[in-house]
Amino acid sequence: MLGFEMEANGWENIAFRSYLQGETARTLRAKISEIADFSELGDFLNMPVRYYSAGMLLRLAFSVA
């Protein structure tokens, strides 16, 4: 899927997509837990996204946006 690094986990992809949208490391630190909570992916954020379903990928992308 466009914009995701399939071998990286959910947390890393949150960072990658956030940086693509203009966030900095400092601003991301303030938002990352809220993004994770909004995604409702829980422990799945620790898994590589290649194992995510299409719905999980969409949920992650929408949470970062």
Sequence and secondary structure as in RCSB ss.txt:
>XXXX:A:sequence
MLGFEMEANGWENIAFRSYLQGETARTLRAKISEIADFSELGDFLNMPVRYYSAGMLLRLAFSVA
>XXXX:A:secstr
 TT  TTSBHHHHHHHHHHHTT  HHHHHHHHHHHHHHHT GGGGGSBGGGS HHHHHHHHHHH 
